[in-house]
Amino acid sequence: MKKYEITFIVRPDLEENAVAAVAETMKNILTTNNSKVVEEKALGQKEMAYEMKKYKNGIYYFFVVEASNADAINEFDRLATLNEDILRHLVIRVEA
């Protein structure tokens, strides 16, 4: 199993339940594509180093994922890019 760390930033102007729904949707994308979310952290709202899409703050989420192949990660990457509620995302493969 390969291990990945995923960080994504959600728009700060969403309501709390909408932010949780975005995070749950992204988690479901991973789990329905045969991967396992080992760790999940809501890091809260933080000020970003520079403005993204006219936002100076963002709500950060962090997942540690185990996947047997890259299909789940590729699908997450594709849908995170299309999701307008996600300002930015980063996927890193962790060497064991």
Secondary structure as a PSIPRED ss2 file (coil, helix, strand):
# PSIPRED VFORMAT (PSIPRED V4.0)

   1 M C   1.000  0.000  0.000
   2 K E   0.000  0.000  1.000
   3 K E   0.000  0.000  1.000
   4 Y E   0.000  0.000  1.000
   5 E E   0.000  0.000  1.000
   6 I E   0.000  0.000  1.000
   7 T E   0.000  0.000  1.000
   8 F E   0.000  0.000  1.000
   9 I E   0.000  0.000  1.000
  10 V E   0.000  0.000  1.000
  11 R C   1.000  0.000  0.000
  12 P C   1.000  0.000  0.000
  13 D C   1.000  0.000  0.000
  14 L C   1.000  0.000  0.000
  15 E C   1.000  0.000  0.000
  16 E H   0.000  1.000  0.000
  17 N H   0.000  1.000  0.000
  18 A H   0.000  1.000  0.000
  19 V H   0.000  1.000  0.000
  20 A H   0.000  1.000  0.000
  21 A H   0.000  1.000  0.000
  22 V H   0.000  1.000  0.000
  23 A H   0.000  1.000  0.000
  24 E H   0.000  1.000  0.000
  25 T H   0.000  1.000  0.000
  26 M H   0.000  1.000  0.000
  27 K H   0.000  1.000  0.000
  28 N H   0.000  1.000  0.000
  29 I H   0.000  1.000  0.000
  30 L H   0.000  1.000  0.000
  31 T H   0.000  1.000  0.000
  32 T H   0.000  1.000  0.000
  33 N C   1.000  0.000  0.000
  34 N C   1.000  0.000  0.000
  35 S E   0.000  0.000  1.000
  36 K E   0.000  0.000  1.000
  37 V E   0.000  0.000  1.000
  38 V E   0.000  0.000  1.000
  39 E E   0.000  0.000  1.000
  40 E E   0.000  0.000  1.000
  41 K E   0.000  0.000  1.000
  42 A E   0.000  0.000  1.000
  43 L E   0.000  0.000  1.000
  44 G E   0.000  0.000  1.000
  45 Q E   0.000  0.000  1.000
  46 K E   0.000  0.000  1.000
  47 E E   0.000  0.000  1.000
  48 M E   0.000  0.000  1.000
  49 A E   0.000  0.000  1.000
  50 Y E   0.000  0.000  1.000
  51 E E   0.000  0.000  1.000
  52 M E   0.000  0.000  1.000
  53 K C   1.000  0.000  0.000
  54 K C   1.000  0.000  0.000
  55 Y E   0.000  0.000  1.000
  56 K E   0.000  0.000  1.000
  57 N E   0.000  0.000  1.000
  58 G E   0.000  0.000  1.000
  59 I E   0.000  0.000  1.000
  60 Y E   0.000  0.000  1.000
  61 Y E   0.000  0.000  1.000
  62 F E   0.000  0.000  1.000
  63 F E   0.000  0.000  1.000
  64 V E   0.000  0.000  1.000
  65 V E   0.000  0.000  1.000
  66 E E   0.000  0.000  1.000
  67 A E   0.000  0.000  1.000
  68 S C   1.000  0.000  0.000
  69 N C   1.000  0.000  0.000
  70 A C   1.000  0.000  0.000
  71 D H   0.000  1.000  0.000
  72 A H   0.000  1.000  0.000
  73 I H   0.000  1.000  0.000
  74 N H   0.000  1.000  0.000
  75 E H   0.000  1.000  0.000
  76 F H   0.000  1.000  0.000
  77 D H   0.000  1.000  0.000
  78 R H   0.000  1.000  0.000
  79 L H   0.000  1.000  0.000
  80 A H   0.000  1.000  0.000
  81 T H   0.000  1.000  0.000
  82 L H   0.000  1.000  0.000
  83 N C   1.000  0.000  0.000
  84 E C   1.000  0.000  0.000
  85 D C   1.000  0.000  0.000
  86 I E   0.000  0.000  1.000
  87 L E   0.000  0.000  1.000
  88 R E   0.000  0.000  1.000
  89 H E   0.000  0.000  1.000
  90 L E   0.000  0.000  1.000
  91 V E   0.000  0.000  1.000
  92 I E   0.000  0.000  1.000
  93 R E   0.000  0.000  1.000
  94 V E   0.000  0.000  1.000
  95 E C   1.000  0.000  0.000
  96 A C   1.000  0.000  0.000
